[in-house]
Amino acid sequence: MSGEPSDDELEQLREEKMEQLREQAGEEGGGNPREAAQQRAEAQKKAVLRQHLTDEARQRLNTLKMSKPQVAEQVESQLVAIAQSGRIQGKIDDEKMQELLRELTPDSKSFDIKRR
């Protein structure tokens, strides 16, 4: 032997490392499985958005998130659903993002003022 670990030793080292990673993940998540699942879902959503949106479209979505967080969450959810269903061809650019926002957000400028 030239100082290399055997297969059994490698397997044992892998198991120890996996156990360490599991413990760290448990500490970071606070032991709350719902919180860990929520973090995974958020990471998956970000990855899908990063994959299907251009930089300009992502900037527009982030700007919307600052001013109207609930609307931005709805738009993100819709985009993820569209992407997962395979209805997105290519990337969504700023123009397409503006169209989507017009479709998904109600016209907030229409007021119905009645004078008495």
Secondary structure, 3 states (H helix, E strand, C coil): CCCCCCHHHHHHHHHHHHHHHHHHHHHHCCCCHHHHHHHHHHHHHHHHHHHHECHHHHHHHHHHHHHCHHHHHHHHHHHHHHHHCCCCCCCECHHHHHHHHHHHCCCCCCCCCCCC
